[in-house]
């Protein structure tokens, strides 16, 4: 039973070829691109897409200085990419790449490291000053430096684990609820109907979680960037 629950998180393989690369490429194919001859939004989908990207970019970049605005393309693309992967993973018989901790750490660690290196290059004194709060008593200085250093290196791990854990828990809960509804259908139809209603509400919740977790991932990256620009 335990193995069958977690089989859905295994990377699919077809004819010995991992399909993870295909799953990562699919989101970019789904979004329309404006025609080369015109920059005007030529349909409602393009208008909605442009409105969403503009609103998100404004929301993320408002607290950042002008130096952080160079990250607008990276952060916006990452947000759209994660939302699309999370939402596609809610469809039946699909695979969610963002339930893989290795993928999430592969996204979180390089971007976090880039923010740290930018801080060390542009303002090394302020970047190192985050490791020691002002007014710290002298005996506590070595301990606080160690604690702050550990918390700094835990950030990318927390980013990846948060996204993985929330999506994995949601998928497992949906599978358990659907299995219970199917098993109770012939025994207790009334309870099965109530369980199906619960599954429907849970699916709506998971749609919200898929969008919120992608937003939180990018928001935390922007906060890390704000500390170093």
PyMOL commands that place a pseudoatom at each C-alpha (Angstrom):
pseudoatom trace, name=CA, resn=UNK, resi=1, chain=A, elem=C, hetatm=0, pos=[0.000, 0.000, 0.000]
pseudoatom trace, name=CA, resn=UNK, resi=2, chain=A, elem=C, hetatm=0, pos=[2.819, 2.377, 0.906]
pseudoatom trace, name=CA, resn=UNK, resi=3, chain=A, elem=C, hetatm=0, pos=[4.620, 1.741, -2.352]
pseudoatom trace, name=CA, resn=UNK, resi=4, chain=A, elem=C, hetatm=0, pos=[1.478, 2.284, -4.418]
pseudoatom trace, name=CA, resn=UNK, resi=5, chain=A, elem=C, hetatm=0, pos=[0.913, 5.668, -2.777]
pseudoatom trace, name=CA, resn=UNK, resi=6, chain=A, elem=C, hetatm=0, pos=[4.343, 6.946, -3.727]
pseudoatom trace, name=CA, resn=UNK, resi=7, chain=A, elem=C, hetatm=0, pos=[4.476, 5.404, -7.190]
pseudoatom trace, name=CA, resn=UNK, resi=8, chain=A, elem=C, hetatm=0, pos=[2.846, 8.561, -8.568]
pseudoatom trace, name=CA, resn=UNK, resi=9, chain=A, elem=C, hetatm=0, pos=[5.966, 10.557, -7.656]
pseudoatom trace, name=CA, resn=UNK, resi=10, chain=A, elem=C, hetatm=0, pos=[8.352, 8.374, -9.646]
pseudoatom trace, name=CA, resn=UNK, resi=11, chain=A, elem=C, hetatm=0, pos=[9.803, 9.947, -12.762]
pseudoatom trace, name=CA, resn=UNK, resi=12, chain=A, elem=C, hetatm=0, pos=[8.067, 8.331, -15.763]
pseudoatom trace, name=CA, resn=UNK, resi=13, chain=A, elem=C, hetatm=0, pos=[10.207, 6.387, -18.218]
pseudoatom trace, name=CA, resn=UNK, resi=14, chain=A, elem=C, hetatm=0, pos=[9.150, 5.364, -21.735]
pseudoatom trace, name=CA, resn=UNK, resi=15, chain=A, elem=C, hetatm=0, pos=[11.319, 2.990, -23.775]
pseudoatom trace, name=CA, resn=UNK, resi=16, chain=A, elem=C, hetatm=0, pos=[14.133, 3.631, -21.325]
pseudoatom trace, name=CA, resn=UNK, resi=17, chain=A, elem=C, hetatm=0, pos=[13.962, 7.405, -21.865]
pseudoatom trace, name=CA, resn=UNK, resi=18, chain=A, elem=C, hetatm=0, pos=[13.152, 9.630, -18.841]
pseudoatom trace, name=CA, resn=UNK, resi=19, chain=A, elem=C, hetatm=0, pos=[10.187, 11.856, -19.632]
pseudoatom trace, name=CA, resn=UNK, resi=20, chain=A, elem=C, hetatm=0, pos=[11.119, 14.478, -17.056]
pseudoatom trace, name=CA, resn=UNK, resi=21, chain=A, elem=C, hetatm=0, pos=[12.709, 16.662, -19.743]
pseudoatom trace, name=CA, resn=UNK, resi=22, chain=A, elem=C, hetatm=0, pos=[9.489, 16.533, -21.763]
pseudoatom trace, name=CA, resn=UNK, resi=23, chain=A, elem=C, hetatm=0, pos=[7.447, 17.472, -18.698]
pseudoatom trace, name=CA, resn=UNK, resi=24, chain=A, elem=C, hetatm=0, pos=[9.718, 20.474, -18.094]
pseudoatom trace, name=CA, resn=UNK, resi=25, chain=A, elem=C, hetatm=0, pos=[9.498, 21.590, -21.712]
pseudoatom trace, name=CA, resn=UNK, resi=26, chain=A, elem=C, hetatm=0, pos=[5.727, 21.347, -22.055]
pseudoatom trace, name=CA, resn=UNK, resi=27, chain=A, elem=C, hetatm=0, pos=[4.804, 24.510, -20.073]
pseudoatom trace, name=CA, resn=UNK, resi=28, chain=A, elem=C, hetatm=0, pos=[6.646, 26.790, -22.499]
pseudoatom trace, name=CA, resn=UNK, resi=29, chain=A, elem=C, hetatm=0, pos=[4.726, 25.316, -25.449]
pseudoatom trace, name=CA, resn=UNK, resi=30, chain=A, elem=C, hetatm=0, pos=[1.331, 26.025, -23.883]
pseudoatom trace, name=CA, resn=UNK, resi=31, chain=A, elem=C, hetatm=0, pos=[1.716, 29.786, -23.611]
pseudoatom trace, name=CA, resn=UNK, resi=32, chain=A, elem=C, hetatm=0, pos=[1.045, 31.817, -26.765]
pseudoatom trace, name=CA, resn=UNK, resi=33, chain=A, elem=C, hetatm=0, pos=[3.636, 34.282, -28.011]
pseudoatom trace, name=CA, resn=UNK, resi=34, chain=A, elem=C, hetatm=0, pos=[2.786, 37.538, -29.795]
pseudoatom trace, name=CA, resn=UNK, resi=35, chain=A, elem=C, hetatm=0, pos=[3.322, 37.674, -33.529]
pseudoatom trace, name=CA, resn=UNK, resi=36, chain=A, elem=C, hetatm=0, pos=[6.620, 39.067, -34.725]
pseudoatom trace, name=CA, resn=UNK, resi=37, chain=A, elem=C, hetatm=0, pos=[4.924, 41.614, -36.970]
pseudoatom trace, name=CA, resn=UNK, resi=38, chain=A, elem=C, hetatm=0, pos=[2.973, 43.268, -34.156]
pseudoatom trace, name=CA, resn=UNK, resi=39, chain=A, elem=C, hetatm=0, pos=[3.465, 43.878, -30.454]
pseudoatom trace, name=CA, resn=UNK, resi=40, chain=A, elem=C, hetatm=0, pos=[-0.248, 44.409, -29.805]
pseudoatom trace, name=CA, resn=UNK, resi=41, chain=A, elem=C, hetatm=0, pos=[-2.218, 41.828, -27.815]
pseudoatom trace, name=CA, resn=UNK, resi=42, chain=A, elem=C, hetatm=0, pos=[-4.167, 40.211, -30.638]
pseudoatom trace, name=CA, resn=UNK, resi=43, chain=A, elem=C, hetatm=0, pos=[-6.553, 38.014, -28.609]
pseudoatom trace, name=CA, resn=UNK, resi=44, chain=A, elem=C, hetatm=0, pos=[-8.064, 37.687, -25.159]
pseudoatom trace, name=CA, resn=UNK, resi=45, chain=A, elem=C, hetatm=0, pos=[-5.654, 34.998, -24.018]
pseudoatom trace, name=CA, resn=UNK, resi=46, chain=A, elem=C, hetatm=0, pos=[-2.680, 37.209, -24.851]
pseudoatom trace, name=CA, resn=UNK, resi=47, chain=A, elem=C, hetatm=0, pos=[-4.345, 40.111, -23.057]
pseudoatom trace, name=CA, resn=UNK, resi=48, chain=A, elem=C, hetatm=0, pos=[-4.963, 38.011, -19.940]
pseudoatom trace, name=CA, resn=UNK, resi=49, chain=A, elem=C, hetatm=0, pos=[-1.421, 36.644, -20.029]
pseudoatom trace, name=CA, resn=UNK, resi=50, chain=A, elem=C, hetatm=0, pos=[0.078, 40.127, -20.360]
pseudoatom trace, name=CA, resn=UNK, resi=51, chain=A, elem=C, hetatm=0, pos=[-2.102, 41.471, -17.540]
pseudoatom trace, name=CA, resn=UNK, resi=52, chain=A, elem=C, hetatm=0, pos=[-1.070, 38.640, -15.208]
pseudoatom trace, name=CA, resn=UNK, resi=53, chain=A, elem=C, hetatm=0, pos=[2.634, 39.042, -15.953]
pseudoatom trace, name=CA, resn=UNK, resi=54, chain=A, elem=C, hetatm=0, pos=[2.500, 42.823, -15.525]
pseudoatom trace, name=CA, resn=UNK, resi=55, chain=A, elem=C, hetatm=0, pos=[0.648, 42.588, -12.214]
pseudoatom trace, name=CA, resn=UNK, resi=56, chain=A, elem=C, hetatm=0, pos=[2.981, 39.944, -10.842]
pseudoatom trace, name=CA, resn=UNK, resi=57, chain=A, elem=C, hetatm=0, pos=[6.106, 41.818, -11.959]
pseudoatom trace, name=CA, resn=UNK, resi=58, chain=A, elem=C, hetatm=0, pos=[4.830, 44.980, -10.314]
pseudoatom trace, name=CA, resn=UNK, resi=59, chain=A, elem=C, hetatm=0, pos=[4.001, 43.106, -7.098]
pseudoatom trace, name=CA, resn=UNK, resi=60, chain=A, elem=C, hetatm=0, pos=[7.417, 41.456, -6.843]
pseudoatom trace, name=CA, resn=UNK, resi=61, chain=A, elem=C, hetatm=0, pos=[9.617, 44.369, -7.924]
pseudoatom trace, name=CA, resn=UNK, resi=62, chain=A, elem=C, hetatm=0, pos=[7.928, 47.149, -5.919]
pseudoatom trace, name=CA, resn=UNK, resi=63, chain=A, elem=C, hetatm=0, pos=[10.018, 46.626, -2.743]
pseudoatom trace, name=CA, resn=UNK, resi=64, chain=A, elem=C, hetatm=0, pos=[13.248, 46.092, -4.723]
pseudoatom trace, name=CA, resn=UNK, resi=65, chain=A, elem=C, hetatm=0, pos=[15.730, 48.789, -5.655]
pseudoatom trace, name=CA, resn=UNK, resi=66, chain=A, elem=C, hetatm=0, pos=[16.576, 49.546, -9.270]
pseudoatom trace, name=CA, resn=UNK, resi=67, chain=A, elem=C, hetatm=0, pos=[19.442, 47.047, -9.158]
pseudoatom trace, name=CA, resn=UNK, resi=68, chain=A, elem=C, hetatm=0, pos=[17.004, 44.237, -8.404]
pseudoatom trace, name=CA, resn=UNK, resi=69, chain=A, elem=C, hetatm=0, pos=[14.819, 45.114, -11.399]
pseudoatom trace, name=CA, resn=UNK, resi=70, chain=A, elem=C, hetatm=0, pos=[17.340, 43.320, -13.605]
pseudoatom trace, name=CA, resn=UNK, resi=71, chain=A, elem=C, hetatm=0, pos=[15.902, 40.092, -12.183]
pseudoatom trace, name=CA, resn=UNK, resi=72, chain=A, elem=C, hetatm=0, pos=[12.406, 40.839, -13.488]
pseudoatom trace, name=CA, resn=UNK, resi=73, chain=A, elem=C, hetatm=0, pos=[12.626, 38.417, -16.408]
pseudoatom trace, name=CA, resn=UNK, resi=74, chain=A, elem=C, hetatm=0, pos=[14.079, 35.577, -14.326]
pseudoatom trace, name=CA, resn=UNK, resi=75, chain=A, elem=C, hetatm=0, pos=[11.600, 35.896, -11.459]
pseudoatom trace, name=CA, resn=UNK, resi=76, chain=A, elem=C, hetatm=0, pos=[8.560, 36.296, -13.707]
pseudoatom trace, name=CA, resn=UNK, resi=77, chain=A, elem=C, hetatm=0, pos=[9.551, 33.367, -15.920]
pseudoatom trace, name=CA, resn=UNK, resi=78, chain=A, elem=C, hetatm=0, pos=[10.184, 31.198, -12.861]
pseudoatom trace, name=CA, resn=UNK, resi=79, chain=A, elem=C, hetatm=0, pos=[6.783, 32.120, -11.420]
pseudoatom trace, name=CA, resn=UNK, resi=80, chain=A, elem=C, hetatm=0, pos=[4.921, 31.228, -14.628]
pseudoatom trace, name=CA, resn=UNK, resi=81, chain=A, elem=C, hetatm=0, pos=[6.966, 28.044, -14.992]
pseudoatom trace, name=CA, resn=UNK, resi=82, chain=A, elem=C, hetatm=0, pos=[6.252, 26.804, -11.460]
pseudoatom trace, name=CA, resn=UNK, resi=83, chain=A, elem=C, hetatm=0, pos=[2.551, 27.653, -11.590]
pseudoatom trace, name=CA, resn=UNK, resi=84, chain=A, elem=C, hetatm=0, pos=[2.167, 25.799, -14.878]
pseudoatom trace, name=CA, resn=UNK, resi=85, chain=A, elem=C, hetatm=0, pos=[4.007, 22.709, -13.626]
pseudoatom trace, name=CA, resn=UNK, resi=86, chain=A, elem=C, hetatm=0, pos=[1.988, 22.636, -10.410]
pseudoatom trace, name=CA, resn=UNK, resi=87, chain=A, elem=C, hetatm=0, pos=[-1.339, 23.077, -12.177]
pseudoatom trace, name=CA, resn=UNK, resi=88, chain=A, elem=C, hetatm=0, pos=[-0.603, 20.471, -14.849]
pseudoatom trace, name=CA, resn=UNK, resi=89, chain=A, elem=C, hetatm=0, pos=[0.313, 18.019, -12.103]
pseudoatom trace, name=CA, resn=UNK, resi=90, chain=A, elem=C, hetatm=0, pos=[-3.266, 18.171, -10.793]
pseudoatom trace, name=CA, resn=UNK, resi=91, chain=A, elem=C, hetatm=0, pos=[-4.626, 16.646, -13.997]
pseudoatom trace, name=CA, resn=UNK, resi=92, chain=A, elem=C, hetatm=0, pos=[-5.314, 12.882, -13.972]
pseudoatom trace, name=CA, resn=UNK, resi=93, chain=A, elem=C, hetatm=0, pos=[-2.547, 10.554, -15.191]
pseudoatom trace, name=CA, resn=UNK, resi=94, chain=A, elem=C, hetatm=0, pos=[0.056, 13.313, -15.184]
pseudoatom trace, name=CA, resn=UNK, resi=95, chain=A, elem=C, hetatm=0, pos=[3.419, 13.702, -13.486]
pseudoatom trace, name=CA, resn=UNK, resi=96, chain=A, elem=C, hetatm=0, pos=[4.358, 16.690, -11.302]
pseudoatom trace, name=CA, resn=UNK, resi=97, chain=A, elem=C, hetatm=0, pos=[8.084, 17.463, -11.624]
pseudoatom trace, name=CA, resn=UNK, resi=98, chain=A, elem=C, hetatm=0, pos=[7.956, 19.869, -8.679]
pseudoatom trace, name=CA, resn=UNK, resi=99, chain=A, elem=C, hetatm=0, pos=[7.300, 16.969, -6.298]
pseudoatom trace, name=CA, resn=UNK, resi=100, chain=A, elem=C, hetatm=0, pos=[10.934, 15.971, -6.898]
pseudoatom trace, name=CA, resn=UNK, resi=101, chain=A, elem=C, hetatm=0, pos=[13.226, 17.467, -4.255]
pseudoatom trace, name=CA, resn=UNK, resi=102, chain=A, elem=C, hetatm=0, pos=[16.207, 17.274, -6.607]
pseudoatom trace, name=CA, resn=UNK, resi=103, chain=A, elem=C, hetatm=0, pos=[14.482, 19.516, -9.146]
pseudoatom trace, name=CA, resn=UNK, resi=104, chain=A, elem=C, hetatm=0, pos=[13.374, 22.065, -6.554]
pseudoatom trace, name=CA, resn=UNK, resi=105, chain=A, elem=C, hetatm=0, pos=[16.840, 22.221, -5.036]
pseudoatom trace, name=CA, resn=UNK, resi=106, chain=A, elem=C, hetatm=0, pos=[18.260, 22.568, -8.545]
pseudoatom trace, name=CA, resn=UNK, resi=107, chain=A, elem=C, hetatm=0, pos=[16.098, 25.663, -8.989]
pseudoatom trace, name=CA, resn=UNK, resi=108, chain=A, elem=C, hetatm=0, pos=[16.568, 27.091, -5.495]
pseudoatom trace, name=CA, resn=UNK, resi=109, chain=A, elem=C, hetatm=0, pos=[20.294, 26.666, -4.892]
pseudoatom trace, name=CA, resn=UNK, resi=110, chain=A, elem=C, hetatm=0, pos=[21.723, 28.452, -7.978]
pseudoatom trace, name=CA, resn=UNK, resi=111, chain=A, elem=C, hetatm=0, pos=[19.329, 31.396, -7.626]
pseudoatom trace, name=CA, resn=UNK, resi=112, chain=A, elem=C, hetatm=0, pos=[20.007, 31.722, -3.901]
pseudoatom trace, name=CA, resn=UNK, resi=113, chain=A, elem=C, hetatm=0, pos=[23.751, 31.505, -4.527]
pseudoatom trace, name=CA, resn=UNK, resi=114, chain=A, elem=C, hetatm=0, pos=[23.466, 34.218, -7.175]
pseudoatom trace, name=CA, resn=UNK, resi=115, chain=A, elem=C, hetatm=0, pos=[21.811, 36.583, -4.681]
pseudoatom trace, name=CA, resn=UNK, resi=116, chain=A, elem=C, hetatm=0, pos=[24.559, 35.909, -2.122]
pseudoatom trace, name=CA, resn=UNK, resi=117, chain=A, elem=C, hetatm=0, pos=[27.341, 36.469, -4.651]
pseudoatom trace, name=CA, resn=UNK, resi=118, chain=A, elem=C, hetatm=0, pos=[25.715, 39.711, -5.806]
pseudoatom trace, name=CA, resn=UNK, resi=119, chain=A, elem=C, hetatm=0, pos=[25.680, 40.935, -2.206]
pseudoatom trace, name=CA, resn=UNK, resi=120, chain=A, elem=C, hetatm=0, pos=[29.314, 39.972, -1.647]
pseudoatom trace, name=CA, resn=UNK, resi=121, chain=A, elem=C, hetatm=0, pos=[30.344, 41.749, -4.841]
pseudoatom trace, name=CA, resn=UNK, resi=122, chain=A, elem=C, hetatm=0, pos=[28.321, 44.950, -4.504]
pseudoatom trace, name=CA, resn=UNK, resi=123, chain=A, elem=C, hetatm=0, pos=[28.340, 45.492, -0.741]
pseudoatom trace, name=CA, resn=UNK, resi=124, chain=A, elem=C, hetatm=0, pos=[30.593, 42.968, 1.014]
pseudoatom trace, name=CA, resn=UNK, resi=125, chain=A, elem=C, hetatm=0, pos=[30.533, 44.784, 4.365]
pseudoatom trace, name=CA, resn=UNK, resi=126, chain=A, elem=C, hetatm=0, pos=[26.735, 44.851, 4.556]
pseudoatom trace, name=CA, resn=UNK, resi=127, chain=A, elem=C, hetatm=0, pos=[26.456, 41.254, 3.316]
pseudoatom trace, name=CA, resn=UNK, resi=128, chain=A, elem=C, hetatm=0, pos=[28.821, 39.988, 6.003]
pseudoatom trace, name=CA, resn=UNK, resi=129, chain=A, elem=C, hetatm=0, pos=[27.154, 42.273, 8.543]
pseudoatom trace, name=CA, resn=UNK, resi=130, chain=A, elem=C, hetatm=0, pos=[23.994, 40.149, 8.324]
pseudoatom trace, name=CA, resn=UNK, resi=131, chain=A, elem=C, hetatm=0, pos=[25.923, 37.400, 10.099]
pseudoatom trace, name=CA, resn=UNK, resi=132, chain=A, elem=C, hetatm=0, pos=[26.327, 39.519, 13.243]
pseudoatom trace, name=CA, resn=UNK, resi=133, chain=A, elem=C, hetatm=0, pos=[23.435, 41.684, 14.525]
pseudoatom trace, name=CA, resn=UNK, resi=134, chain=A, elem=C, hetatm=0, pos=[24.364, 45.084, 15.866]
pseudoatom trace, name=CA, resn=UNK, resi=135, chain=A, elem=C, hetatm=0, pos=[24.778, 45.358, 19.615]
pseudoatom trace, name=CA, resn=UNK, resi=136, chain=A, elem=C, hetatm=0, pos=[25.587, 41.685, 20.176]
pseudoatom trace, name=CA, resn=UNK, resi=137, chain=A, elem=C, hetatm=0, pos=[27.404, 40.996, 23.473]
pseudoatom trace, name=CA, resn=UNK, resi=138, chain=A, elem=C, hetatm=0, pos=[31.023, 39.978, 22.968]
pseudoatom trace, name=CA, resn=UNK, resi=139, chain=A, elem=C, hetatm=0, pos=[30.717, 36.448, 24.461]
pseudoatom trace, name=CA, resn=UNK, resi=140, chain=A, elem=C, hetatm=0, pos=[27.848, 35.638, 22.069]
pseudoatom trace, name=CA, resn=UNK, resi=141, chain=A, elem=C, hetatm=0, pos=[29.596, 36.780, 18.893]
pseudoatom trace, name=CA, resn=UNK, resi=142, chain=A, elem=C, hetatm=0, pos=[31.087, 33.370, 17.874]
pseudoatom trace, name=CA, resn=UNK, resi=143, chain=A, elem=C, hetatm=0, pos=[27.826, 31.552, 18.604]
pseudoatom trace, name=CA, resn=UNK, resi=144, chain=A, elem=C, hetatm=0, pos=[25.681, 34.029, 16.670]
pseudoatom trace, name=CA, resn=UNK, resi=145, chain=A, elem=C, hetatm=0, pos=[28.016, 33.973, 13.671]
pseudoatom trace, name=CA, resn=UNK, resi=146, chain=A, elem=C, hetatm=0, pos=[27.721, 30.179, 13.527]
pseudoatom trace, name=CA, resn=UNK, resi=147, chain=A, elem=C, hetatm=0, pos=[23.927, 30.296, 13.914]
pseudoatom trace, name=CA, resn=UNK, resi=148, chain=A, elem=C, hetatm=0, pos=[23.476, 32.988, 11.246]
pseudoatom trace, name=CA, resn=UNK, resi=149, chain=A, elem=C, hetatm=0, pos=[25.797, 31.151, 8.863]
pseudoatom trace, name=CA, resn=UNK, resi=150, chain=A, elem=C, hetatm=0, pos=[23.820, 27.936, 9.290]
pseudoatom trace, name=CA, resn=UNK, resi=151, chain=A, elem=C, hetatm=0, pos=[20.529, 29.794, 8.758]
pseudoatom trace, name=CA, resn=UNK, resi=152, chain=A, elem=C, hetatm=0, pos=[21.969, 31.368, 5.612]
pseudoatom trace, name=CA, resn=UNK, resi=153, chain=A, elem=C, hetatm=0, pos=[22.895, 28.004, 4.105]
pseudoatom trace, name=CA, resn=UNK, resi=154, chain=A, elem=C, hetatm=0, pos=[19.570, 26.460, 5.113]
pseudoatom trace, name=CA, resn=UNK, resi=155, chain=A, elem=C, hetatm=0, pos=[17.636, 28.937, 2.953]
pseudoatom trace, name=CA, resn=UNK, resi=156, chain=A, elem=C, hetatm=0, pos=[17.878, 27.046, -0.373]
pseudoatom trace, name=CA, resn=UNK, resi=157, chain=A, elem=C, hetatm=0, pos=[17.087, 23.773, 1.395]
pseudoatom trace, name=CA, resn=UNK, resi=158, chain=A, elem=C, hetatm=0, pos=[14.008, 25.359, 2.977]
pseudoatom trace, name=CA, resn=UNK, resi=159, chain=A, elem=C, hetatm=0, pos=[12.872, 26.671, -0.416]
pseudoatom trace, name=CA, resn=UNK, resi=160, chain=A, elem=C, hetatm=0, pos=[13.078, 23.251, -2.034]
pseudoatom trace, name=CA, resn=UNK, resi=161, chain=A, elem=C, hetatm=0, pos=[11.655, 21.271, 0.881]
pseudoatom trace, name=CA, resn=UNK, resi=162, chain=A, elem=C, hetatm=0, pos=[8.712, 23.669, 1.331]
pseudoatom trace, name=CA, resn=UNK, resi=163, chain=A, elem=C, hetatm=0, pos=[7.616, 23.342, -2.291]
pseudoatom trace, name=CA, resn=UNK, resi=164, chain=A, elem=C, hetatm=0, pos=[8.162, 19.568, -2.364]
pseudoatom trace, name=CA, resn=UNK, resi=165, chain=A, elem=C, hetatm=0, pos=[6.428, 18.861, 0.942]
pseudoatom trace, name=CA, resn=UNK, resi=166, chain=A, elem=C, hetatm=0, pos=[3.321, 20.934, 0.237]
pseudoatom trace, name=CA, resn=UNK, resi=167, chain=A, elem=C, hetatm=0, pos=[2.730, 19.457, -3.213]
pseudoatom trace, name=CA, resn=UNK, resi=168, chain=A, elem=C, hetatm=0, pos=[3.526, 15.901, -2.126]
pseudoatom trace, name=CA, resn=UNK, resi=169, chain=A, elem=C, hetatm=0, pos=[1.201, 16.096, 0.880]
pseudoatom trace, name=CA, resn=UNK, resi=170, chain=A, elem=C, hetatm=0, pos=[-1.620, 17.469, -1.272]
pseudoatom trace, name=CA, resn=UNK, resi=171, chain=A, elem=C, hetatm=0, pos=[-1.261, 14.755, -3.900]
pseudoatom trace, name=CA, resn=UNK, resi=172, chain=A, elem=C, hetatm=0, pos=[-1.169, 12.015, -1.264]
pseudoatom trace, name=CA, resn=UNK, resi=173, chain=A, elem=C, hetatm=0, pos=[-4.248, 13.403, 0.463]
pseudoatom trace, name=CA, resn=UNK, resi=174, chain=A, elem=C, hetatm=0, pos=[-6.151, 13.568, -2.833]
pseudoatom trace, name=CA, resn=UNK, resi=175, chain=A, elem=C, hetatm=0, pos=[-5.201, 9.985, -3.672]
pseudoatom trace, name=CA, resn=UNK, resi=176, chain=A, elem=C, hetatm=0, pos=[-6.225, 8.699, -0.244]
pseudoatom trace, name=CA, resn=UNK, resi=177, chain=A, elem=C, hetatm=0, pos=[-9.560, 10.540, -0.419]
pseudoatom trace, name=CA, resn=UNK, resi=178, chain=A, elem=C, hetatm=0, pos=[-10.333, 9.307, -3.936]
pseudoatom trace, name=CA, resn=UNK, resi=179, chain=A, elem=C, hetatm=0, pos=[-9.399, 5.730, -3.000]
pseudoatom trace, name=CA, resn=UNK, resi=180, chain=A, elem=C, hetatm=0, pos=[-11.703, 5.912, 0.025]
pseudoatom trace, name=CA, resn=UNK, resi=181, chain=A, elem=C, hetatm=0, pos=[-14.585, 7.271, -2.075]
pseudoatom trace, name=CA, resn=UNK, resi=182, chain=A, elem=C, hetatm=0, pos=[-14.150, 4.481, -4.623]
pseudoatom trace, name=CA, resn=UNK, resi=183, chain=A, elem=C, hetatm=0, pos=[-13.965, 1.794, -1.928]
pseudoatom trace, name=CA, resn=UNK, resi=184, chain=A, elem=C, hetatm=0, pos=[-17.051, 3.092, -0.103]
pseudoatom trace, name=CA, resn=UNK, resi=185, chain=A, elem=C, hetatm=0, pos=[-19.177, 3.435, -3.231]
pseudoatom trace, name=CA, resn=UNK, resi=186, chain=A, elem=C, hetatm=0, pos=[-20.549, -0.108, -3.098]
pseudoatom trace, name=CA, resn=UNK, resi=187, chain=A, elem=C, hetatm=0, pos=[-20.659, -0.375, 0.701]
pseudoatom trace, name=CA, resn=UNK, resi=188, chain=A, elem=C, hetatm=0, pos=[-21.931, 3.010, 1.902]
pseudoatom trace, name=CA, resn=UNK, resi=189, chain=A, elem=C, hetatm=0, pos=[-23.045, 5.178, -1.036]
pseudoatom trace, name=CA, resn=UNK, resi=190, chain=A, elem=C, hetatm=0, pos=[-24.027, 8.117, 1.181]
pseudoatom trace, name=CA, resn=UNK, resi=191, chain=A, elem=C, hetatm=0, pos=[-20.594, 8.251, 2.778]
pseudoatom trace, name=CA, resn=UNK, resi=192, chain=A, elem=C, hetatm=0, pos=[-18.999, 7.859, -0.650]
pseudoatom trace, name=CA, resn=UNK, resi=193, chain=A, elem=C, hetatm=0, pos=[-20.935, 10.900, -1.917]
pseudoatom trace, name=CA, resn=UNK, resi=194, chain=A, elem=C, hetatm=0, pos=[-19.782, 12.949, 1.061]
pseudoatom trace, name=CA, resn=UNK, resi=195, chain=A, elem=C, hetatm=0, pos=[-16.215, 11.789, 0.453]
pseudoatom trace, name=CA, resn=UNK, resi=196, chain=A, elem=C, hetatm=0, pos=[-16.503, 12.812, -3.211]
pseudoatom trace, name=CA, resn=UNK, resi=197, chain=A, elem=C, hetatm=0, pos=[-17.675, 16.277, -2.162]
pseudoatom trace, name=CA, resn=UNK, resi=198, chain=A, elem=C, hetatm=0, pos=[-14.698, 16.450, 0.177]
pseudoatom trace, name=CA, resn=UNK, resi=199, chain=A, elem=C, hetatm=0, pos=[-12.436, 15.443, -2.714]
pseudoatom trace, name=CA, resn=UNK, resi=200, chain=A, elem=C, hetatm=0, pos=[-13.883, 18.221, -4.877]
pseudoatom trace, name=CA, resn=UNK, resi=201, chain=A, elem=C, hetatm=0, pos=[-13.243, 20.798, -2.146]
pseudoatom trace, name=CA, resn=UNK, resi=202, chain=A, elem=C, hetatm=0, pos=[-9.760, 19.395, -1.626]
pseudoatom trace, name=CA, resn=UNK, resi=203, chain=A, elem=C, hetatm=0, pos=[-9.048, 19.740, -5.343]
pseudoatom trace, name=CA, resn=UNK, resi=204, chain=A, elem=C, hetatm=0, pos=[-10.011, 23.412, -5.212]
pseudoatom trace, name=CA, resn=UNK, resi=205, chain=A, elem=C, hetatm=0, pos=[-7.699, 23.823, -2.219]
pseudoatom trace, name=CA, resn=UNK, resi=206, chain=A, elem=C, hetatm=0, pos=[-4.851, 22.131, -4.088]
pseudoatom trace, name=CA, resn=UNK, resi=207, chain=A, elem=C, hetatm=0, pos=[-5.301, 24.502, -7.029]
pseudoatom trace, name=CA, resn=UNK, resi=208, chain=A, elem=C, hetatm=0, pos=[-4.856, 27.389, -4.606]
pseudoatom trace, name=CA, resn=UNK, resi=209, chain=A, elem=C, hetatm=0, pos=[-1.865, 25.678, -2.974]
pseudoatom trace, name=CA, resn=UNK, resi=210, chain=A, elem=C, hetatm=0, pos=[-0.240, 25.127, -6.386]
pseudoatom trace, name=CA, resn=UNK, resi=211, chain=A, elem=C, hetatm=0, pos=[-0.423, 28.849, -7.159]
pseudoatom trace, name=CA, resn=UNK, resi=212, chain=A, elem=C, hetatm=0, pos=[0.460, 30.039, -3.658]
pseudoatom trace, name=CA, resn=UNK, resi=213, chain=A, elem=C, hetatm=0, pos=[3.526, 27.815, -3.331]
pseudoatom trace, name=CA, resn=UNK, resi=214, chain=A, elem=C, hetatm=0, pos=[4.897, 29.027, -6.663]
pseudoatom trace, name=CA, resn=UNK, resi=215, chain=A, elem=C, hetatm=0, pos=[4.329, 32.622, -5.538]
pseudoatom trace, name=CA, resn=UNK, resi=216, chain=A, elem=C, hetatm=0, pos=[5.970, 31.996, -2.131]
pseudoatom trace, name=CA, resn=UNK, resi=217, chain=A, elem=C, hetatm=0, pos=[8.998, 30.398, -3.810]
pseudoatom trace, name=CA, resn=UNK, resi=218, chain=A, elem=C, hetatm=0, pos=[9.591, 33.445, -6.006]
pseudoatom trace, name=CA, resn=UNK, resi=219, chain=A, elem=C, hetatm=0, pos=[8.680, 35.905, -3.242]
pseudoatom trace, name=CA, resn=UNK, resi=220, chain=A, elem=C, hetatm=0, pos=[11.295, 34.479, -0.887]
pseudoatom trace, name=CA, resn=UNK, resi=221, chain=A, elem=C, hetatm=0, pos=[13.890, 34.650, -3.645]
pseudoatom trace, name=CA, resn=UNK, resi=222, chain=A, elem=C, hetatm=0, pos=[13.022, 38.324, -4.168]
pseudoatom trace, name=CA, resn=UNK, resi=223, chain=A, elem=C, hetatm=0, pos=[13.402, 38.944, -0.426]
pseudoatom trace, name=CA, resn=UNK, resi=224, chain=A, elem=C, hetatm=0, pos=[16.825, 37.305, -0.464]
pseudoatom trace, name=CA, resn=UNK, resi=225, chain=A, elem=C, hetatm=0, pos=[17.692, 39.488, -3.439]
pseudoatom trace, name=CA, resn=UNK, resi=226, chain=A, elem=C, hetatm=0, pos=[16.455, 42.595, -1.634]
pseudoatom trace, name=CA, resn=UNK, resi=227, chain=A, elem=C, hetatm=0, pos=[18.932, 41.952, 1.189]
pseudoatom trace, name=CA, resn=UNK, resi=228, chain=A, elem=C, hetatm=0, pos=[21.874, 41.932, -1.232]
pseudoatom trace, name=CA, resn=UNK, resi=229, chain=A, elem=C, hetatm=0, pos=[21.179, 44.731, -3.748]
for i in range(1, 229): cmd.bond("trace and resi %d" % i, "trace and resi %d" % (i + 1))
show_as sticks, trace
zoom trace
